Amino acid sequence: MKNFLDIVEEIKSIVSSEFNGKKMYDKDVADILGITQMNFATMKKRNKIPFGELLDFCALKSISINWLLYGQSPESLVEATNKFFMIKYFSNVSASAGGGADGEDEDNEIIKIPQEFVVMLGGERELKNIEAINVSGDSMEPTFSYNDIVFINRAKVDLQRGGIFTIRTEAGLFIKRVQKRIDGKIDVISDNPIYSTQTLDQNEIEVIGRVVSRFGNVD
């Protein structure tokens, strides 16, 4: 960030045309910012930036506070704000939250996710493990609904702590809450109470990955 003196010089440059070529002094900048000359002198001595007054000044002059303080152009800020990340989306693959669904289609497209959503997927370092597929059926309602897009971390396949996983059985591809029992068998649980829990041997399940987030509509 620029120091106090640099900011004062920038302000003088911005408003110099209003002084018709006359030399500007610190007291002129103090008046422009609405700061007493005594307080201005103290801020200058201590290199204390008057952020509130600068924000008001920037709003009045329609300039960027980031440019004034850091020299950042508005274009660079837009580029940083609009940063997106790419995720593989298997749009023709549906994991069932009901009856079995087909998961054999290997065609994929790319969907863009905003930087703010990345933390919900475990951070940037996990993105290489993330893939997205669709939900069909109603057995996981209200957690997941038909046509939701779910994000799966394919590196997370350990069932020891349980959770919601995409799994494949002989009946197809499913999204279910999975819990490992003391006897080593696996409970496959639906969040919708009208569906009963299934218990399977571990060798009857292929774990595709843990479901870490979703896109979907709000009812």
C-alpha positions in Angstrom: 0.0 0.0 0.0 1.2 3.5 -0.8 2.3 5.7 2.1 0.6 8.9 3.3 2.8 11.2 1.2 2.3 9.2 -2.0 -1.4 9.3 -1.5 -1.3 13.1 -0.9 0.6 13.6 -4.2 -1.9 11.4 -6.1 -4.8 13.6 -4.7 -3.0 16.7 -5.8 -2.6 15.3 -9.3 -6.3 14.3 -9.5 -7.6 17.8 -8.5 -4.8 19.9 -9.9 -7.0 21.0 -12.9 -9.4 22.6 -10.4 -6.7 24.9 -9.1 -6.0 26.4 -12.6 -2.3 25.6 -12.5 -1.7 27.1 -9.0 0.6 25.3 -6.7 -1.2 23.0 -4.2 -0.3 22.6 -0.6 -1.0 20.1 2.1 -3.6 22.4 3.6 -5.5 22.2 0.3 -5.6 18.4 0.4 -6.7 18.6 4.1 -9.6 20.9 3.1 -10.5 18.5 0.2 -10.6 15.5 2.6 -12.4 17.5 5.3 -9.6 17.1 7.8 -8.3 19.8 10.1 -4.8 21.0 9.4 -3.7 19.9 12.8 -5.1 16.3 12.3 -3.6 16.2 8.8 -0.2 17.1 10.2 -0.4 14.3 12.8 -1.5 11.8 10.2 1.4 12.8 8.0 3.9 12.5 10.8 2.6 9.0 11.8 1.9 7.8 8.2 -1.7 7.2 9.3 -4.1 6.7 6.3 -7.5 8.4 6.6 -9.5 5.6 5.1 -12.9 7.0 5.6 -12.1 10.3 4.1 -10.4 8.7 1.2 -13.4 6.5 0.5 -15.6 9.6 0.4 -13.1 11.3 -1.9 -13.0 8.4 -4.3 -16.8 8.1 -4.4 -17.0 11.8 -5.2 -14.4 11.6 -8.0 -15.6 8.2 -9.3 -12.2 6.6 -9.0 -11.1 3.3 -7.5 -9.9 3.2 -3.9 -7.7 0.2 -4.8 -6.1 2.3 -7.5 -5.5 5.2 -5.1 -4.1 2.9 -2.3 -2.4 0.2 -4.3 -2.1 1.3 -7.9 -4.4 -1.6 -9.0 -6.4 -0.9 -12.1 -10.2 -1.6 -12.1 -9.5 -4.1 -15.0 -7.1 -6.2 -12.9 -9.7 -6.3 -10.0 -12.4 -7.5 -12.3 -10.2 -10.2 -13.6 -9.3 -11.4 -10.1 -12.9 -11.2 -9.0 -14.1 -13.3 -11.9 -11.7 -16.2 -11.4 -13.2 -19.5 -12.3 -12.1 -23.1 -12.0 -12.9 -26.0 -14.3 -14.6 -29.2 -13.2 -15.4 -32.3 -15.3 -19.2 -32.7 -15.6 -20.6 -36.1 -16.8 -23.9 -34.6 -17.9 -25.2 -38.0 -19.2 -24.4 -39.8 -16.0 -27.1 -40.0 -13.3 -26.5 -41.6 -9.9 -29.8 -42.8 -8.6 -31.4 -41.6 -5.4 -34.0 -44.2 -6.0 -33.8 -47.1 -8.5 -30.5 -48.0 -10.2 -29.1 -45.6 -12.8 -26.6 -45.8 -15.6 -23.0 -44.6 -14.9 -21.1 -45.9 -17.9 -21.0 -42.8 -20.1 -17.4 -41.5 -20.2 -18.2 -38.3 -22.2 -17.8 -35.2 -20.2 -18.0 -31.5 -20.5 -16.5 -28.7 -18.4 -18.4 -26.6 -16.0 -17.0 -23.4 -14.4 -17.3 -22.8 -10.7 -16.6 -19.5 -9.0 -13.7 -19.2 -6.6 -16.1 -18.8 -3.7 -17.4 -22.3 -4.3 -14.0 -24.0 -4.3 -13.8 -24.0 -0.5 -16.9 -26.1 -0.3 -15.1 -28.7 -2.5 -12.2 -28.9 -0.1 -10.0 -26.2 -1.6 -7.9 -25.8 -4.8 -5.7 -28.8 -4.1 -8.7 -31.2 -4.2 -10.1 -30.0 -7.5 -8.1 -32.6 -9.5 -10.1 -35.2 -7.7 -13.6 -33.6 -8.2 -16.1 -34.7 -10.8 -19.8 -33.8 -11.2 -22.8 -35.9 -12.1 -26.6 -35.7 -12.0 -29.1 -37.0 -9.4 -32.2 -39.0 -10.3 -34.9 -40.3 -8.1 -36.2 -39.2 -4.7 -34.8 -41.6 -2.1 -32.3 -39.0 -0.8 -34.8 -36.2 -0.4 -34.7 -33.7 1.1 -30.8 -33.8 1.0 -30.7 -34.3 -2.8 -33.4 -33.9 -5.4 -34.0 -34.9 -9.0 -31.7 -33.0 -11.4 -29.4 -31.8 -8.7 -25.7 -31.7 -9.8 -23.5 -33.4 -7.2 -19.7 -33.1 -6.8 -17.8 -36.2 -6.0 -14.3 -36.4 -4.6 -13.0 -39.6 -6.2 -10.0 -39.7 -3.9 -12.2 -40.2 -0.8 -13.4 -43.8 -0.8 -12.8 -44.8 2.8 -16.2 -45.8 4.4 -14.9 -46.1 7.9 -16.4 -42.8 9.1 -19.5 -43.1 6.9 -21.1 -40.3 4.9 -22.8 -39.8 1.6 -21.1 -41.6 -1.3 -21.6 -42.5 -4.9 -21.5 -46.2 -5.1 -22.0 -48.9 -7.7 -23.7 -52.2 -7.0 -25.0 -54.9 -9.4 -28.2 -52.8 -9.5 -26.6 -49.7 -10.8 -25.1 -46.4 -9.7 -26.4 -44.8 -6.5 -26.0 -41.8 -4.2 -26.6 -43.1 -0.7 -25.7 -42.5 2.9 -23.3 -45.3 3.7 -22.3 -46.6 7.2 -19.9 -49.5 8.0 -21.1 -51.9 10.6 -19.1 -53.6 13.4 -19.5 -56.9 11.6 -17.9 -55.4 8.4 -21.1 -55.2 6.4 -22.3 -52.0 4.9 -25.6 -50.3 5.6 -26.9 -48.4 2.5 -29.3 -45.7 3.8 -31.8 -43.5 2.1 -32.6 -40.1 3.7 -36.2 -40.4 2.5 -37.8 -42.5 5.3 -40.2 -44.3 2.9 -37.2 -46.3 1.6 -35.7 -49.1 3.7 -32.1 -49.6 4.6 -30.1 -52.2 2.6 -27.3 -54.2 4.1 -24.6 -55.4 1.7 -21.3 -57.2 2.0 -18.3 -54.9 1.3 -17.4 -56.8 -1.9 -20.9 -56.0 -3.3 -20.1 -52.3 -3.4 -17.7 -50.3 -5.5 -17.1 -46.9 -3.9 -16.8 -44.2 -6.6 -16.2 -41.3 -4.2 -17.6 -39.1 -1.5 -20.2 -36.5 -2.3 -18.9 -33.2 -1.1 -21.3 -30.6 -2.4 -24.1 -29.9 -4.8 -25.9 -27.5 -7.1 -29.6 -27.6 -7.0 -32.9 -25.7 -6.9 -34.5 -24.4 -3.7 -38.1 -25.6 -3.3 
